[in-house]
Amino acid sequence: LCHHFLVNDVPHYCNTSWIQAISPNLTFQQRLNLTIPKRTDDSLDECSRFTPVDLDIETIMKYGLNSTQTCEQGWVYPTMKVPTLVTEFDLVCDRRDLCDISQSIFMGGLLAGSLIFSSLSDSRMSILVALFIMAFFGCIISLASHFYVYIALRFIVGTALAGISISVATLSSEWVGPSYRPQALIIIHCANALGQMALAGIAYFVPDWRLFQITVSAPAFLVFFYSWVLPSSARWLITKKKMKEAKDSLLRAAAANNRVISEDVIDQLAPERKVPSKCILDLFKKSYLRNMTLIMAWIWFVDSLVYYEVSFHVGDFGLNIYLTQLIFGAVEIPSRILSIFLLQWIGRKKCQSTWLVLGGIVCVMISVLPKEYPLIVTVLAVIGKSSMAAAFSTTYLFSAEIFPTVVRQFGLGFCSTFARVAGILAPLLGILAKYHLAIPMFTCGSLALIAGILCFFLPETCNKDLQDLIQSEHPRT
């Protein structure tokens, strides 16, 4: 979402400094009127100019110019007082699509991170490595001297970000009991919403894109050092028969919660034999696990596609981009908190289906509304984004509970891979709006409705203990 503020469109016109050599006393507006053609609505064209001529100013003012050309000498940005990503790298006109392409490449980094970090079974170490990479390369982005360097560095940051999201979901679900598991994961996601709200303020008060990049990346170093107190998953350590480390982690947790736990009780948790190492292919060896994996992967795909499609076009709904982003972040908190209660009252799959269907209906409604009603469209977009935010939180919890401990990181990584593919497609889907404005939102709405129906083919995990091992048959039949 940081990138969206960096590439916010700004007024721009072709560089027509050639006319200053003919008449240096012209005002800026006079230069534009003489050298920039007008559109049919009488506004100045931002992507073309009149071809330079070797005539005196009196002749030009009397007869005007006719022949036009593209902005061969670049652009000028009359309203910008500080450098932005758009003004520094000229991301306008025929280069505007580079903004969406760069966002897709960032999502490609998330895809790569899902594949890389899903194979690292130690969630704690994954978090530490990913945090450092994100903080370091996030700050290095501010030094980028070329747009393609900027894209490459953001790919690396995306890789780290995926590792953090997967590992945090795994670690939190394995440390918290069934009754408090929804609260744990959703509180983490509410912090994400607070970050979105803060992002709107930072983007408003720090318009210089390089300083903005440092401001949003550097705090991750503080979190990195704090994260050294994170314990490894006791469940994972036990399945690996690393009983000493598991015992230390459990005793630390008991002391932090003012509880007393006997070491003999911990010893009884040890499996009879060390569980063989698993790989991602184990998700497909049992029919019940294979079906759950594919359905959950589709839900992740739809969650991501709809959530990012709405988020990336925060400035296209007719209101101030900073205010809209602030609202978008704020509305996620109540919807996610509401999910805590819904997850206990109606269960995981009904809650998941409810949010997906609501988000799907809203997207379809947005697709048929004309842009002449920006307030209504923005309200619907806010409802849709809050619904998909709650759906995303539910998906993280649901996925963490469905997969057994020995393949949980693989399962979350596999599903997250589908989410990242959707993230790559989301900016490209937005490009299709040039053919018809309804295509992106109608597509998102239709896919969300299908995902909402598929939820009912998943097992209910509400108030159930996590499965540690892969069962020979469906564990809840």
KACORJO-V389393 format. One record per pair of residues at least 12 apart in sequence whose ideal C-beta (glycine too) atoms are under 8 Angstrom apart, sorted by the first residue. I is the first residue (numbers start at 1). J is the second residue. D is the distance in whole Angstrom. If there is no record, write none. Layout:
((I	J	D) (I	J	D))
This chain:
((1	196	6) (1	199	6) (1	311	6) (1	325	7) (2	199	7) (2	203	8) (2	212	7) (2	213	7) (2	216	6) (3	85	8) (3	99	8) (3	102	7) (3	103	6) (3	106	7) (3	154	7) (4	103	8) (4	311	7) (4	312	6) (4	314	6) (4	315	7) (5	199	7) (5	203	4) (5	212	7) (5	321	7) (5	325	8) (6	84	7) (6	85	4) (6	86	8) (6	209	5) (6	212	7) (6	213	8) (7	85	6) (7	86	6) (7	91	6) (7	99	4) (8	84	7) (8	86	7) (8	315	6) (8	321	6) (9	86	7) (9	92	8) (9	96	8) (9	315	8) (10	77	6) (10	79	6) (10	80	6) (10	84	7) (10	86	6) (10	87	7) (11	46	7) (11	77	7) (11	78	6) (11	79	5) (12	46	5) (12	75	5) (12	76	7) (12	77	5) (12	86	8) (12	87	8) (12	92	5) (12	93	8) (13	32	6) (13	36	6) (13	44	6) (13	46	6) (13	49	8) (13	75	6) (13	76	6) (13	78	7) (14	35	8) (14	36	7) (14	46	8) (14	47	7) (14	48	7) (14	49	4) (14	70	8) (14	71	4) (14	73	7) (14	74	8) (14	75	6) (14	76	8) (15	49	8) (15	71	7) (15	73	4) (15	74	5) (15	75	6) (15	76	5) (16	31	6) (16	32	7) (16	35	4) (16	36	7) (16	49	5) (16	50	8) (16	52	8) (16	76	8) (17	73	7) (18	35	8) (18	52	4) (18	73	8) (19	31	6) (19	34	6) (19	35	5) (19	52	8) (19	57	8) (19	60	8) (22	55	8) (22	56	7) (22	57	5) (22	60	7) (23	57	4) (26	57	8) (28	78	6) (32	44	6) (34	50	8) (34	60	6) (34	61	7) (34	64	8) (34	65	7) (35	49	6) (35	50	5) (35	65	7) (36	48	8) (36	49	6) (36	50	7) (37	49	7) (37	50	6) (37	68	5) (46	92	7) (46	93	7) (47	70	7) (47	71	6) (47	92	7) (47	93	4) (47	94	7) (48	68	5) (48	69	7) (48	70	6) (48	71	7) (49	68	7) (49	69	6) (49	70	8) (49	71	6) (50	65	4) (50	66	7) (50	67	7) (50	68	6) (50	69	8) (51	65	7) (51	67	4) (51	68	7) (51	69	5) (53	65	6) (70	93	8) (70	94	8) (71	93	7) (74	90	6) (75	90	6) (75	92	6) (75	93	8) (82	207	5) (82	208	5) (83	208	6) (83	209	6) (83	210	7) (84	207	7) (84	208	8) (84	209	5) (85	147	8) (85	150	7) (85	209	5) (86	99	8) (88	209	7) (89	146	8) (89	147	4) (89	150	8) (91	147	7) (97	431	7) (98	147	7) (100	427	4) (100	428	7) (100	430	6) (100	431	6) (101	427	7) (101	428	8) (102	147	7) (102	150	7) (102	151	5) (102	154	7) (103	312	7) (103	426	8) (103	427	4) (104	423	8) (104	424	5) (104	425	8) (104	426	8) (104	427	5) (104	428	6) (105	151	5) (105	154	7) (105	155	6) (105	424	8) (106	151	8) (106	154	5) (106	155	6) (106	157	7) (106	158	5) (107	158	7) (107	308	8) (107	420	6) (107	423	3) (107	424	4) (107	426	7) (107	427	8) (108	155	6) (108	158	7) (108	420	7) (108	424	6) (109	154	7) (109	155	4) (109	156	6) (109	157	7) (109	158	3) (109	159	4) (109	161	8) (109	162	7) (110	158	5) (110	159	7) (110	161	6) (110	162	4) (110	416	8) (110	419	8) (110	420	4) (110	423	6) (111	162	7) (111	417	6) (111	420	4) (111	421	6) (111	423	8) (111	424	7) (112	155	8) (112	158	8) (112	159	5) (112	162	7) (113	130	7) (113	158	6) (113	159	4) (113	160	6) (113	161	7) (113	162	3) (113	163	5) (113	166	8) (113	420	8) (114	162	5) (114	166	7) (114	413	5) (114	414	8) (114	416	4) (114	417	4) (114	419	8) (114	420	5) (115	413	7) (115	417	6) (116	159	7) (116	163	7) (117	130	7) (117	162	6) (117	163	4) (117	166	5) (117	167	6) (117	409	8) (117	413	6) (118	166	6) (118	280	7) (118	409	6) (118	410	5) (118	412	7) (118	413	2) (118	414	6) (118	416	7) (118	417	8) (119	279	8) (119	280	7) (119	409	8) (119	410	7) (119	413	7) (120	163	8) (120	167	8) (120	409	7) (121	236	6) (121	409	5) (122	232	6) (122	236	7) (123	167	4) (123	168	8) (123	170	5) (123	171	4) (123	174	8) (123	232	7) (123	233	6) (123	236	7) (123	409	7) (124	167	8) (124	171	7) (124	230	5) (124	231	7) (124	232	4) (124	233	7) (125	232	8) (126	163	5) (126	166	7) (126	167	4) (127	163	7) (127	164	6) (127	167	5) (127	168	6) (127	171	7) (127	227	6) (127	230	6) (128	224	7) (128	227	6) (128	228	7) (128	230	8) (129	160	8) (129	163	7) (130	160	4) (130	161	7) (130	162	8) (130	163	3) (130	164	5) (130	167	7) (131	160	7) (131	164	6) (131	220	6) (131	223	6) (131	224	4) (131	227	6) (132	221	8) (132	224	5) (133	156	7) (133	157	8) (133	159	7) (133	160	4) (133	163	8) (134	157	6) (134	160	4) (134	161	6) (134	164	7) (134	217	7) (134	220	5) (135	217	6) (135	218	7) (135	219	8) (135	220	4) (135	221	5) (135	223	8) (135	224	6) (137	153	5) (137	156	5) (137	157	5) (137	160	7) (138	157	5) (138	213	7) (138	216	7) (138	217	3) (138	218	8) (138	220	7) (139	213	7) (139	214	6) (139	217	5) (139	218	6) (140	153	6) (141	153	5) (141	154	6) (141	157	7) (141	213	5) (141	217	7) (142	209	8) (142	210	4) (142	211	7) (142	213	4) (142	214	5) (142	217	8) (143	210	8) (157	217	8) (162	416	6) (162	420	6) (165	416	7) (166	409	7) (166	412	5) (166	413	6) (166	416	5) (167	409	8) (168	188	6) (169	185	7) (169	188	8) (169	396	5) (169	399	8) (169	400	6) (169	412	6) (170	233	7) (170	400	7) (170	408	6) (170	409	5) (170	412	6) (171	230	7) (171	233	6) (172	184	5) (172	185	6) (172	188	6) (172	400	8) (173	185	7) (173	397	7) (173	400	4) (173	401	7) (173	408	8) (173	466	7) (174	233	4) (174	234	7) (174	235	5) (174	236	7) (174	400	8) (174	405	7) (174	408	7) (174	466	7) (175	231	8) (175	233	7) (175	234	7) (175	253	7) (178	463	5) (178	464	6) (178	465	6) (178	466	8) (179	463	7) (181	397	6) (181	400	8) (181	401	7) (182	339	7) (182	340	5) (182	343	5) (182	344	7) (182	397	6) (183	340	6) (185	393	6) (185	396	6) (185	397	5) (185	400	7) (186	336	5) (186	337	7) (186	339	6) (186	340	5) (186	393	5) (186	397	7) (189	332	8) (189	336	6) (189	389	7) (189	392	7) (189	393	4) (189	396	7) (190	332	7) (190	333	5) (190	336	5) (190	337	7) (192	332	8) (193	329	5) (193	330	7) (193	332	4) (193	333	5) (193	336	7) (193	389	7) (194	329	7) (194	333	7) (195	329	8) (196	325	7) (196	328	7) (196	329	3) (196	332	7) (197	325	8) (197	326	6) (197	329	4) (197	330	6) (199	216	7) (199	325	7) (199	329	7) (200	322	5) (200	323	8) (200	325	4) (200	326	4) (200	329	7) (201	322	8) (201	326	7) (202	215	6) (202	216	6) (203	322	6) (203	325	8) (204	322	5) (231	249	4) (231	252	6) (231	253	7) (232	245	7) (232	249	6) (233	249	8) (233	405	8) (234	246	5) (234	249	5) (234	250	5) (234	253	7) (235	405	5) (235	466	7) (235	468	6) (236	405	6) (237	249	7) (238	269	6) (238	270	7) (238	271	7) (238	468	8) (239	271	7) (239	275	5) (239	405	6) (239	406	6) (239	468	6) (239	469	8) (240	274	7) (240	275	7) (241	270	7) (241	271	7) (241	273	8) (241	274	4) (241	275	8) (243	266	7) (243	267	7) (243	270	5) (246	266	7) (246	269	8) (247	263	6) (247	266	5) (247	267	8) (250	266	6) (251	263	8) (251	266	8) (275	406	6) (275	469	7) (278	406	5) (278	407	5) (278	410	7) (278	470	8) (279	410	7) (280	407	8) (280	410	5) (280	413	7) (280	414	6) (282	406	8) (282	407	5) (282	410	7) (282	470	6) (283	403	8) (283	407	6) (283	410	6) (283	411	6) (283	414	6) (285	470	8) (286	470	6) (286	471	8) (286	472	8) (286	473	8) (288	473	7) (288	474	4) (288	477	8) (289	403	8) (289	407	8) (289	470	7) (291	457	7) (292	402	5) (292	403	8) (292	458	6) (292	459	7) (293	403	8) (293	411	6) (293	414	6) (293	415	7) (295	454	5) (295	455	8) (295	457	6) (295	458	6) (296	395	8) (296	398	7) (296	399	5) (296	402	6) (296	411	8) (296	415	5) (296	458	7) (297	414	6) (297	415	5) (297	417	8) (297	418	4) (298	418	7) (298	451	6) (298	454	6) (299	352	7) (299	356	7) (299	395	6) (299	415	8) (299	451	5) (299	454	7) (299	455	7) (300	395	6) (300	399	7) (300	415	4) (300	416	6) (300	418	5) (300	419	4) (300	422	8) (301	418	4) (301	419	6) (301	421	7) (301	422	5) (301	447	8) (301	451	8) (302	356	7) (302	422	7) (302	444	8) (302	447	5) (302	448	5) (302	450	8) (302	451	4) (303	356	8) (303	388	6) (303	391	5) (303	392	5) (303	395	5) (303	419	6) (303	422	8) (303	451	8) (304	392	8) (304	418	8) (304	419	4) (304	420	7) (304	422	4) (304	423	5) (304	426	7) (305	422	4) (305	423	8) (305	425	6) (305	426	6) (305	429	7) (305	444	6) (305	447	7) (306	359	6) (306	360	8) (306	363	6) (306	384	7) (306	388	5) (306	444	4) (306	445	8) (306	447	7) (306	448	5) (307	385	7) (307	388	4) (307	389	7) (307	391	8) (307	392	6) (308	422	7) (308	423	5) (308	426	4) (308	427	8) (309	426	5) (309	429	6) (309	430	7) (309	440	6) (309	441	7) (309	444	5) (310	328	8) (310	363	8) (310	381	6) (310	384	6) (310	385	5) (310	388	7) (310	444	8) (311	328	7) (311	385	7) (312	426	6) (312	427	6) (312	430	6) (313	430	6) (313	440	8) (314	328	6) (317	374	6) (317	377	5) (317	378	4) (317	381	5) (318	371	7) (318	374	2) (318	375	7) (318	377	6) (318	378	6) (319	374	6) (319	375	8) (319	378	5) (324	378	7) (327	382	6) (328	381	8) (328	382	6) (328	385	5) (331	382	5) (331	383	8) (331	385	7) (331	386	4) (331	389	8) (332	385	7) (332	386	6) (332	389	4) (332	390	8) (334	386	7) (335	355	8) (335	386	4) (335	387	7) (335	389	6) (335	390	4) (336	389	6) (336	390	5) (336	393	5) (338	390	7) (339	351	6) (339	355	7) (339	390	5) (339	393	6) (339	394	6) (342	354	7) (343	394	7) (343	397	7) (343	462	7) (344	462	7) (344	463	8) (347	460	5) (347	462	4) (348	394	7) (348	397	7) (348	398	5) (348	401	7) (348	458	8) (348	460	6) (348	461	5) (348	462	5) (349	398	7) (349	455	5) (349	456	6) (349	458	5) (349	459	8) (349	460	6) (350	455	8) (351	394	5) (352	391	6) (352	394	5) (352	395	7) (352	398	6) (352	452	8) (352	455	5) (352	458	8) (353	452	5) (353	453	7) (353	455	4) (353	456	6) (354	452	8) (355	387	5) (355	388	7) (355	390	5) (355	391	4) (355	394	6) (356	387	8) (356	388	8) (356	391	5) (356	448	5) (356	449	7) (356	451	5) (356	452	4) (356	455	7) (357	448	7) (357	449	6) (357	452	4) (358	383	8) (358	387	5) (359	384	5) (359	387	4) (359	388	5) (359	391	6) (359	445	8) (359	448	5) (360	444	8) (360	445	5) (360	446	7) (360	447	8) (360	448	3) (360	449	4) (360	451	8) (360	452	6) (361	445	7) (361	449	7) (362	380	5) (362	381	8) (362	383	5) (362	384	4) (362	387	7) (362	445	7) (363	384	6) (363	441	5) (363	442	7) (363	444	5) (363	445	3) (363	448	6) (364	441	7) (364	442	6) (364	445	4) (364	446	7) (364	449	8) (365	380	6) (365	445	8) (366	380	5) (366	381	6) (366	384	7) (366	441	5) (366	445	8) (367	437	8) (367	438	4) (367	439	8) (367	440	8) (367	441	4) (367	442	4) (367	445	6) (368	438	7) (368	442	8) (371	437	7) (388	448	8) (395	415	8) (396	412	8) (398	458	7) (398	461	7) (399	411	6) (399	412	6) (399	415	6) (400	412	7) (400	466	8) (401	461	4) (401	464	7) (401	466	6) (402	458	7) (402	459	7) (402	461	6) (403	467	8) (404	466	8) (404	467	4) (404	468	6) (404	469	6) (404	470	5) (404	471	8) (405	466	6) (405	467	7) (405	468	4) (405	469	7) (406	468	7) (406	469	6) (406	470	6) (407	470	7) (429	443	6) (429	444	8) (459	474	7) (459	476	5) (460	476	7) (461	476	8) (464	476	7))
